Amino acid sequence: MGRVAGLAGVSVRTLHHYDTIGLVRPSARTPAGYRAYSTGDVERLREVLAYRRLGFGLREVAELVGDPSADAVAHLRRLRGLLLERRERADAMVAAIDRELGTRAKGLSVTPEEQLEMLGARLYDEIGSAYPATRRTEPRIAAQIWDALGDARTVLNVGAGTGSYEPADREVTAVEPSAVMRAQRPVGSAPCVAAAAESLPFQDRSFDVAMAVSTVHHWGDPVAGLREMRRVARRVVVLTFDTDEPGWPDRFWLTRDYLPEFVDVLAPFPSLAGMADAIGARAEPVPVLWDCADGLFEAYWRRPGAYLVDHVRRAMSVWTRVGPEAEQRAVRSLRDDLESGRWAERNGDLTGLDAADLGLRLLVA
Ligand SMILES: C[S@@+](CC[C@H](N)C(=O)[O-])C[C@H]1O[C@@H](n2cnc3c(N)ncnc32)[C@H](O)[C@@H]1O
């Protein structure tokens, strides 16, 4: 035990604890009859320690290494993926810090508002490269948005990302603070300005309409951003999410049964009524069709197996926001319930529906 502890860089006490809780049990015996670690035990210990260093709790680790369908190669692949993700995140944070240091070195001040504004952009600098795999225009949502644009000729698209909902038949200007997202805009798409919603670099009433799709919940100050849209455009169209309805987390089985942490993610988000008031908007529901082409968080309500697929989840910011522990737990219990038929028992009625109201709302002002 002492030798393994030395090699692994942990204390003998830790190994005793892992033994007591059944996480890593030395299964071999020395010639003198003392318990010793077999090659398999050492392999398991390495996996346990790697998951621990990635921030997983002991219970989570026990479930991960206890998964009978994952062999050593599967664990190495999973660990490699998690580490690469962490490295990308760290690189993006270093780049953001360098930018801020550069600004400060020039004697320019960075206000708390600017720091908060950049939070959403930083998130997308971290996760944005996964976005195009599944995020694209859903034609029926696009039709509803474009209808709300009315006869507007000039359109400002705020938090534009890769431009999924930009109408092709109008003059569009995009605003997008994340460099990673700007770089992924298709060749020939509308000109894009690097800025945040909370301080739009345009004169009052520069556009016929300002639109924002699936972005307001990322802004440091959503109401300030909406007021800015109102200032620079005659009309405003915003696709957002309703958290006013009592019991809203129960609307969607994913948040109700597997990811209650989603409630904490949206806790600081303003009420729909508050956002509507800020710009004088009315709200209309945006149903999510069963075969929604845009891989947003609610898109797969009738295709639950999609949430088990890594690249599908990576294009949904919610999973990064709740963190790896909650994500792994949710995925594991959903997988179990799909296999055991429990998901189908609870949600069988969904198979008969073509569209669901999962709280998406279009604010039109
Ligand atoms: C889920 S994506 C939506 C992109 C696009 N509107 C779409 O529907 O595909 C959210 C976008 O909001 C951007 N964003 C984050 N914080 C922002 C802010 N303060 N102002 C404007 N956009 C912001 C992100 O960089 C990201 O590109």
The ligand as an SDF file (V2000), in Angstrom:
LIG
                    3D

 27 29  0  0  0  0  0  0  0  0999 V2000
  -26.9700   30.3280  -28.1730 C   0  0  0  0  0  0  0  0  0  0  0  0
  -26.0060   31.4760  -29.0950 S   0  0  0  0  0  0  0  0  0  0  0  0
  -27.2340   32.0670  -30.2200 C   0  0  0  0  0  0  0  0  0  0  0  0
  -26.6470   32.4930  -31.5230 C   0  0  0  0  0  0  0  0  0  0  0  0
  -27.6630   32.8470  -32.6080 C   0  0  0  0  0  0  0  0  0  0  0  0
  -28.4890   33.9800  -32.2210 N   0  0  0  0  0  0  0  0  0  0  0  0
  -28.5160   31.6490  -32.9390 C   0  0  0  0  0  0  0  0  0  0  0  0
  -29.7220   31.6990  -32.7160 O   0  0  0  0  0  0  0  0  0  0  0  0
  -27.9780   30.6780  -33.4330 O   0  0  0  0  0  0  0  0  0  0  0  0
  -25.8010   32.8080  -27.9560 C   0  0  0  0  0  0  0  0  0  0  0  0
  -24.9070   33.9210  -28.4770 C   0  0  0  0  0  0  0  0  0  0  0  0
  -24.9980   35.0560  -27.6190 O   0  0  0  0  0  0  0  0  0  0  0  0
  -23.7120   35.6730  -27.5910 C   0  0  0  0  0  0  0  0  0  0  0  0
  -23.5940   36.5860  -26.4350 N   0  0  0  0  0  0  0  0  0  0  0  0
  -23.1620   36.2880  -25.2020 C   0  0  0  0  0  0  0  0  0  0  0  0
  -23.1440   37.4010  -24.4290 N   0  0  0  0  0  0  0  0  0  0  0  0
  -23.6040   38.4180  -25.2020 C   0  0  0  0  0  0  0  0  0  0  0  0
  -23.8360   39.8260  -24.9670 C   0  0  0  0  0  0  0  0  0  0  0  0
  -23.6060   40.3790  -23.7880 N   0  0  0  0  0  0  0  0  0  0  0  0
  -24.3130   40.5430  -26.0040 N   0  0  0  0  0  0  0  0  0  0  0  0
  -24.5710   39.9990  -27.2000 C   0  0  0  0  0  0  0  0  0  0  0  0
  -24.3690   38.6700  -27.4730 N   0  0  0  0  0  0  0  0  0  0  0  0
  -23.9020   37.9030  -26.4790 C   0  0  0  0  0  0  0  0  0  0  0  0
  -22.7820   34.4900  -27.5390 C   0  0  0  0  0  0  0  0  0  0  0  0
  -21.4430   34.8500  -27.8460 O   0  0  0  0  0  0  0  0  0  0  0  0
  -23.4250   33.5380  -28.5320 C   0  0  0  0  0  0  0  0  0  0  0  0
  -22.9400   33.6930  -29.8140 O   0  0  0  0  0  0  0  0  0  0  0  0
  1  2  1  0
  2  3  1  0
  2 10  1  0
  3  4  1  0
  4  5  1  0
  5  6  1  0
  5  7  1  0
  7  8  2  0
  7  9  1  0
 10 11  1  0
 11 12  1  0
 11 26  1  0
 12 13  1  0
 13 14  1  0
 13 24  1  0
 14 15  1  0
 14 23  1  0
 15 16  2  0
 16 17  1  0
 17 18  1  0
 17 23  2  0
 18 19  1  0
 18 20  2  0
 20 21  1  0
 21 22  2  0
 22 23  1  0
 24 25  1  0
 24 26  1  0
 26 27  1  0
M  CHG  2   2   1   9  -1
M  END
$$$$
